[in-house]
């Protein structure tokens, strides 16, 4: 998660607002250094159920799910996609 958040931050700092359109337009050759990233989440519900038993881990899990939601919302424009 931290790596993906860091990557999103780097892309924002570089001015990436819509990676696909910016590449097509040839706006800036430096955008070519950012590959598209595909994140596959498999059976997230079972993963969450495993950790809900522990109260401290539940808080951590809620935080992680919030981070995932943010990345899923903000990532696609910067080339970070979730399946």
C-alpha positions in Angstrom: 0.0 0.0 0.0 2.7 2.4 0.9 4.5 1.8 -2.4 1.3 2.5 -4.4 0.6 5.7 -2.4 4.2 6.8 -3.0 3.9 6.1 -6.7 0.7 8.1 -6.9 2.4 10.9 -5.1 5.3 10.9 -7.5 2.9 11.0 -10.5 1.0 13.9 -9.0 4.2 15.8 -8.4 5.2 15.2 -12.1 1.9 16.7 -13.2 0.2 13.6 -14.3 -3.5 14.3 -14.4 -4.6 11.8 -17.0 -1.8 9.5 -18.1 -3.6 8.0 -21.1 -4.6 11.3 -22.6 -1.2 12.9 -21.9 0.6 10.1 -23.6 -1.7 10.2 -26.7 -1.2 14.0 -27.0 2.6 13.6 -26.6 2.4 16.4 -24.0 5.6 15.5 -22.2 8.0 12.6 -23.0 8.7 12.2 -19.3 5.3 10.7 -18.9 6.6 7.6 -20.7 8.6 6.7 -17.6 5.4 6.0 -15.8 4.1 2.5 -16.6 0.5 1.6 -16.1 0.1 -0.4 -12.9 -2.5 -3.1 -12.5 -3.4 -4.2 -8.9 -5.4 -7.4 -8.5 -7.4 -7.8 -5.3 -8.6 -11.3 -4.8 -11.1 -12.3 -2.1 -10.8 -9.1 -0.1 -13.8 -10.0 1.9 -12.2 -13.2 3.3 -9.0 -11.2 4.0 -11.0 -8.7 6.0 -12.9 -11.4 7.9 -9.6 -13.0 9.0 -8.5 -9.8 10.7 -11.8 -8.6 12.1 -11.4 -11.0 15.1 -8.7 -8.8 16.6 -9.8 -5.4 17.7 -6.4 -3.7 17.1 -6.2 -5.2 13.7 -9.7 -4.1 12.9 -8.7 -0.5 13.2 -5.6 -1.2 11.1 -7.8 -3.0 8.5 -10.3 -0.1 8.4 -7.4 2.3 7.8 -6.0 0.0 5.0 -9.5 -0.2 3.4 -9.7 3.6 3.4 -6.3 3.8 1.7 -7.4 1.2 -0.9 -10.6 3.2 -1.5 -8.5 6.4 -2.0 -6.2 4.7 -4.4 -9.1 3.2 -6.4 -10.7 6.6 -6.7 -7.5 8.7 -7.5 -5.3 6.1 -9.1 -6.8 5.5 -12.6 -6.1 9.0 -13.8 -2.4 8.4 -12.9 -2.3 5.0 -14.5 -2.9 2.9 -11.4 -5.8 0.5 -11.9 -7.5 -2.1 -9.7 -9.3 -5.3 -10.6 
